[in-house]
């Protein structure tokens, strides 16, 4: 009787997770395996031809543009996100602090086509801010275009910056006031405290945040396509064009490019996980 009860108690929790496993198998693992098989087979035979085609200068330029955009938005997100996060946790107004954290949480999940349309309404050629600046003699266009790589960088920062805020706040809260006081008592300035004490402690968290922001930007598609169309040559847009057949229909080549992109993002996620675990162990 006791043995049957133990078996029942050990298996029931796993049955509760069964829908999750089915969902993961159907919508994550199976599509991944199908994509890998499609990128490695041609007419039923194993081939690496699609990966050779992926090394074409045309696609390498797309990867290069995506890497540059992801690096820039990740760096800007880390720098400004950390500064804003520190301002949030040091404010004495708890209500304002909670509001700003909640706003960051909402902004992180706001992206895709709605975000692109919002920036078109605000900073487009006839956008609200564009027209207001024009009234006071500041002409954004044609020197600036929201439909360019610079405009896309601004749009990406809308969800990159709040994501970094949420990621770095726990690490900033882990900085003890006694460390700052001890550094000041030993003759260090506030600048020296941040350079020699705080930033080295925060470095794993900052680097892990950068990796996650990089992967978040690298895989973004809807915002880029809605805002710039094919004007900005990104790998996600290039993959979509190969699947839709706008220039040429080559789903197998698109699958090969997707697998390469997944490997880049997988490396970022692994690095983020490793650094996060290291940070948590250091605080334990």
Order of alpha helices (4+ residues) and beta strands (2+ residues): alpha-alpha-alpha-beta-beta-alpha-alpha-alpha-alpha-alpha-alpha-alpha-alpha-alpha-alpha-alpha-alpha
